[in-house]
Amino acid sequence: MPTPRSEPIRVVVAGEDRTHQFLLARLIRSLPGTQGWRLEGLDLQSDFYKISRAKADAKKAGIRTTGRVKGKPRSPEAVLFLRVRLLAQEAGATGVVVLRDSDNDEGLLGDAARLNEEGIDWQPYAAFGVAHRDAEGWLLAGYTAQGDDERIRLQQAKKWLSFNPTREPERLTAQPNDADTDAKRVLAFILGEGTELTGKGRAPSRPPTDDDLASMAAGLAGVNDLAAFENCGAAAFVAALRALASRLGAPTSP
């Protein structure tokens, strides 16, 4: 049983961009045992940390990561995850959640899985995740069409792609972003931009708006059968978050 705590649980939340920020906040708040978490960056003035800063911040803080485990070198991506964890430790956090996109590199899913297994007893406790291939694909995994126009656009996208992007988001791509299968482009089209996924009228490749992010992140948080999204990394990440919530426990009432 997790040990009750008498104060809010400080959890550093880290990722690449505001899509990650929305996704992480919604996913975390949707899970039992996380209501007592205080989500933050590496200071009390922010609630999100951009992992692009990790290398420079770790160097400034004099933090060195273990480059090898069991005699084998860690991947650069695994080192990135560890830098963020050590920075969170330096900041006095109790837990840390880190998400990054795979950008078509499926091997990153294995990096996250190994670190979650290896770090079961680390302090601070951590949950690492990889969105394969792009976080916008995770948004589509929780997507429900709103109105006739979006339903029609989703059917058109299925026809052009020859697969359902809301059921197989891992088949969407992240790089190069001029592809018709680009996750950001497919999402923008379904939400009303452009007149097609191919040709002159195709939708732009752009991140979703804040309003779109809020509703779609909530949609993913409400998906009950995440086993269907094992290949895109969502199921493994939610499992890691649940394990983290169990290890951290919950604050007691004052």
TANOR-V876043 format. One record per pair of residues at least 12 apart in sequence whose C-alpha atoms are under 8 Angstrom apart, sorted by the first residue. I is the first residue (numbers start at 1). J is the second residue. If there is no record, write none. Layout:
# TANOR-V876043
I&J, I&J
This chain:
# TANOR-V876043
1&246, 1&249, 2&246, 2&247, 2&248, 2&249, 2&250, 3&248, 3&249, 3&250, 4&249, 4&250, 4&251, 4&252, 5&249, 5&250, 5&251, 5&252, 6&251, 6&252, 6&253, 6&254, 7&251, 7&252, 8&36, 8&37, 8&38, 8&251, 9&36, 9&37, 9&38, 9&93, 9&94, 9&95, 9&248, 9&250, 9&251, 10&37, 10&38, 10&39, 10&40, 10&93, 10&94, 10&95, 11&37, 11&38, 11&39, 11&40, 11&93, 11&94, 11&95, 11&96, 11&97, 12&39, 12&40, 12&41, 12&42, 12&47, 12&48, 12&49, 12&88, 12&93, 12&95, 12&96, 12&97, 13&39, 13&40, 13&41, 13&47, 13&48, 13&49, 13&96, 13&97, 13&98, 14&41, 14&48, 14&49, 14&50, 14&51, 14&84, 14&96, 14&97, 14&98, 14&99, 15&48, 15&49, 15&50, 15&51, 15&98, 15&99, 15&100, 16&50, 16&51, 16&52, 16&99, 16&100, 16&101, 17&50, 19&135, 19&136, 19&207, 19&208, 19&213, 20&99, 20&100, 20&135, 21&48, 22&213, 22&214, 22&217, 23&139, 23&213, 23&217, 23&218, 24&99, 25&39, 26&217, 26&218, 26&221, 27&217, 27&218, 27&220, 27&221, 27&238, 28&241, 30&221, 30&222, 31&242, 32&242, 32&245, 33&245, 33&246, 33&249, 33&250, 34&245, 34&250, 35&250, 36&250, 36&251, 37&250, 42&87, 42&88, 42&91, 43&91, 51&80, 51&84, 54&80, 54&83, 54&84, 54&87, 55&80, 55&83, 57&87, 58&83, 58&87, 63&83, 63&86, 63&87, 64&83, 65&79, 65&82, 65&83, 66&79, 67&79, 75&111, 77&108, 77&111, 78&111, 78&112, 78&115, 81&98, 81&128, 84&98, 85&124, 85&126, 88&124, 89&123, 89&124, 93&124, 94&123, 94&124, 94&125, 94&248, 95&123, 95&124, 95&125, 95&126, 95&244, 95&248, 96&124, 96&125, 96&126, 96&127, 97&126, 97&127, 97&128, 97&129, 97&241, 98&126, 98&127, 98&128, 98&129, 99&128, 99&129, 99&130, 99&131, 100&129, 100&130, 100&131, 101&130, 101&131, 101&132, 101&133, 101&134, 101&135, 102&130, 102&131, 102&132, 102&133, 102&134, 103&132, 103&133, 103&134, 103&173, 103&174, 103&175, 104&132, 104&133, 104&134, 104&173, 104&174, 104&175, 105&132, 105&133, 106&132, 106&133, 108&130, 109&129, 109&130, 109&132, 109&233, 112&128, 112&129, 112&130, 113&128, 113&129, 113&236, 115&128, 116&128, 116&240, 125&244, 125&247, 125&248, 126&244, 127&237, 127&240, 127&241, 127&244, 128&237, 128&240, 129&233, 129&234, 129&236, 129&237, 129&240, 130&233, 130&234, 130&237, 131&232, 131&233, 131&234, 132&170, 132&231, 132&232, 132&233, 133&169, 133&170, 133&171, 133&172, 133&173, 133&174, 133&232, 134&172, 134&173, 134&174, 134&183, 136&183, 136&184, 136&187, 136&207, 137&165, 137&166, 137&169, 137&170, 137&172, 137&183, 137&184, 137&187, 137&232, 138&169, 138&220, 138&232, 138&234, 139&213, 139&216, 139&217, 139&219, 139&220, 140&165, 140&166, 140&169, 140&187, 140&216, 140&220, 141&165, 141&166, 141&167, 141&168, 141&169, 141&220, 141&229, 142&166, 142&216, 142&217, 142&218, 142&219, 142&220, 142&221, 142&222, 142&223, 143&166, 143&216, 143&219, 143&220, 144&219, 149&192, 150&190, 150&191, 150&192, 153&189, 153&190, 153&191, 153&192, 154&190, 157&186, 157&190, 157&197, 160&197, 161&181, 167&228, 167&229, 168&229, 168&232, 169&229, 169&232, 170&231, 170&232, 177&205, 178&205, 180&197, 180&198, 182&205, 183&205, 184&204, 184&205, 184&206, 184&207, 184&208, 185&197, 185&203, 185&204, 185&205, 185&206, 186&203, 186&205, 187&208, 188&203, 188&204, 188&205, 188&206, 188&207, 188&208, 189&202, 189&203, 189&204
